[in-house]
Amino acid sequence: MASSPPSVLNHVAGAPVAGVATFVKHSPVDGSVVAVVHEAGPEVVDAAVAAARAALAGPWGSMTVAERVALLRRVADRIDERREELVAAEVRDTGKPEHLVRELDVARAALNFRSFADTVAATGLDSFLTDLPDGRRALNYAVPKPLGVVAVVVPWNLPLLLLTWKVAPALACGNAVVVKPSEETPSTATLLAELMVEAGVPAGVYNVVHGFGPDSAGEQLTTHADVDAITFTGESRTGAAIMRAAAPRVRPVSFELGGKNAAVVFADCDLPRTLDGLARSIFLNTGQVCLCTERVYVERSVFDEVVAGLAERAGALRLGRPDAPGTTTGPLISQEHRAKVQAYLDLAVEEGATVVVGGGVPDLGEELAGGAWVEPTLWVGLDNSARVVREEVFGPVAALIPFDSEEEAVRLANDTDYGLAAAVWTSDLERGHRVAQQMRVGMAWVNTWYLRDLRSPFGGAGLSGIGREGGRHSLHFYSEPTNVCVQL
Ligand code: NAD
């Protein structure tokens, strides 16, 4: 007999808490029920915010930086120790290939805690010795303080990775958090709560509320009168709604939002390396990474070769169960998201695209028929006026468009309302620097993609976000200095 699916509870003041209602979480792989999730409701959200506020007034509020650093390192160690449980939970919710979750999501979660422990441990005070023309001298120094109760609202595509990317620096700075994971991926945020308790993080410092966005835990948390700041990763439209929620009390927001990222391929690139990198940037995590490439601009003389090379690599992807040997590519997150991606696949054809590969729903047999599968897809024959070239699809798709000059490539790549990331592929070092610097984005790569140092600034321009996180950039957001000026 099949065992019943696990219940996923809220976590408030160090303990699991039932919700006002429950909802069912389906596997993206085959549609089976994988969890029953407790939706928080306003009372549980209130209790979570109150628990966070109370934690700030308790021992957490008077801990030294060194003590907080030691705690963050203990959380990272617990993530390593319970890695396989986290991998299993993340795979169950997302349907991603197991190796990807182990190597990318869970490994980065531990690294996020260690990296921000290092950063905060190495950060001193901003100070200035000021000499005035009248002979007076003053010492200025800025004492960093936590913002207070921080609401952390995150999406489903890299659930634990993106959650810890915000929770680790928030805790490093001494805040208490209430996190709202995506309704599609509730499990690892809840498991992390157990690890926090085991690591000795005081009750109330990390709270989890489950539910949806509008009229549910997301909206209840972001409109809550006792939340001091909001950090959000997700769609640009949701960012706009949260910005409205934050406006009446003028609370700080940090937004990591959508993208419509370009790759620019010059004829002088190392073609095999470029094709491998491009394919990874289009298809990793079934195209469900905010940094994924959905627009590829190619110098005309190598256009046909790039189209053929990418089509070959798309054809070599293996869609399948997360634990099946050789699986490279999982499903989309849900039937709802597949319907959105499918609408874009249809729209592309209506807008005049020629489908090079893919374009539909694959037949993976009866066992996977209830999953949210879609074919990796490449289009040619479109230009920047097409909606599928302007709007974020968030699936394994890209449009390939030729260009004739460097100026034209820069203009086409920057012709977007988004501004998250771009990649330039060329063997000309000067051109690589020159073009990368002209990209109106938060992150520009040359001859690589996704590679980054966690201390460098991460964020987007335009519809892709507000602010930068990473290293000391995160510490700036999650703390608020009081400047002290002493006349000497
Ligand atoms: P989403 O905006 O639909 O949801 C994100 C979170 O916000 C979820 O927890 C959701 O429940 C909550 N939410 C939704 N409406 C809300 C509201 N009105 N008030 C408060 N909370 C609300 O995004 P998604 O579909 O989960 O994720 C995909 C999107 O995230 C894509 O656009 C992708 O580009 C973006 N993303 C950006 C980055 C980045 O770093 N820039 C990283 C990953 C994903």
Boltz pocket constraint, residues with backbone or C-beta under 6 A from the ligand:
constraints:
  - pocket:
      binder: B
      contacts: [[A, 153], [A, 154], [A, 155], [A, 156], [A, 157], [A, 158], [A, 162], [A, 180], [A, 181], [A, 182], [A, 183], [A, 211], [A, 212], [A, 213], [A, 214], [A, 217], [A, 218], [A, 219], [A, 222], [A, 233], [A, 234], [A, 235], [A, 236], [A, 238], [A, 239], [A, 241], [A, 242], [A, 255], [A, 256], [A, 257], [A, 258], [A, 259], [A, 289], [A, 290], [A, 392], [A, 394], [A, 420], [A, 460], [A, 464], [A, 465]]
      max_distance: 6.0
